Amino acid sequence: MPIHSHAYFELKKELEEKKIQLIAVSKTKPVEDIQQLYKLGQLDFGENYVQELVEKAGKLPPDIRWHFIGHLQTNKIKLILPFVQLIQGVDSLKLLKEINKQAIAIGRKVDCLLQVHIGEEETKFGFDERELNDAFKFSGELSHVKVIGLMGMASLTENQEQVRGEFRKLKELFDNQTSLKAHGSRLTALSMGMTSDYKIAIEEGSTMVRIGSLLFGERN
Ligand SMILES: *Cc1c(COP(=O)(O)O)cnc(C)c1O
């Protein structure tokens, strides 16, 4: 399947002007598609499944920066830890603790984003507002985990004002944490926005968008 290179160039231009980072979400797409986008200059890719990520990373250039954006199970951490650039969906203290333990074991500090539950879907993962401060405090005590920001997914709804409200809430939390300097260093990454809602996310202050279908076409 040819990738949407025109859409890529358009998007890249828009994001570069606004200094927003683009994560190309390649889950379920073949390595050939990733290779195509890589050849156009894209280095940051996001994957949701550990097995799929490990297989693809083994076949693709080593300078690709892999972002894990799915729900990570503790027993799979070690498979991606040696090479992952950013673990975006950290959603429990248990996971933070386990990432730290395994990061110590391989002597590498790993960057993470705390996932915040902003949408209405019960099934979505993430800390809620009240839990977030504890998570920051907790992460501040971990030597090999560096929380550099927040990640969130808005509700799957046609209601744009609802989506906007959810992103706005996440941005507020991000700004509050920044001023708190909860763990001694500023948060720099606010990962919000996908194909359907990235424009709203950008208007609401996103610094990092995760875009799949717009670049690679619909997933099956
Ligand atoms: C799949 C996925 C995306 C990309 O979705 P698109 O609608 O294809 O842009 C972004 N973020 C997360 C967490 C995802 O699981």
PDBQT file of the ligand as one rigid body, heavy atoms in Angstrom, charges set to zero:
ROOT
HETATM    1  C1  LIG A 301      -3.783   4.053  16.910  1.00  0.00    +0.000 C 
HETATM    2  C2  LIG A 301      -3.418   5.158  17.798  1.00  0.00    +0.000 A 
HETATM    3  C3  LIG A 301      -3.156   6.441  17.299  1.00  0.00    +0.000 A 
HETATM    4  C4  LIG A 301      -3.300   6.830  15.829  1.00  0.00    +0.000 C 
HETATM    5  O1  LIG A 301      -4.626   6.781  15.416  1.00  0.00    +0.000 OA
HETATM    6  P1  LIG A 301      -5.086   7.385  14.006  1.00  0.00    +0.000 P 
HETATM    7  O2  LIG A 301      -6.529   7.650  14.207  1.00  0.00    +0.000 OA
HETATM    8  O3  LIG A 301      -4.854   6.318  12.993  1.00  0.00    +0.000 OA
HETATM    9  O4  LIG A 301      -4.308   8.597  13.737  1.00  0.00    +0.000 OA
HETATM   10  C5  LIG A 301      -2.743   7.411  18.194  1.00  0.00    +0.000 A 
HETATM   11  N1  LIG A 301      -2.607   7.157  19.501  1.00  0.00    +0.000 NA
HETATM   12  C6  LIG A 301      -2.861   5.950  20.018  1.00  0.00    +0.000 A 
HETATM   13  C7  LIG A 301      -2.679   5.736  21.482  1.00  0.00    +0.000 C 
HETATM   14  C8  LIG A 301      -3.276   4.915  19.201  1.00  0.00    +0.000 A 
HETATM   15  O5  LIG A 301      -3.541   3.725  19.741  1.00  0.00    +0.000 OA
ENDROOT
TORSDOF 0
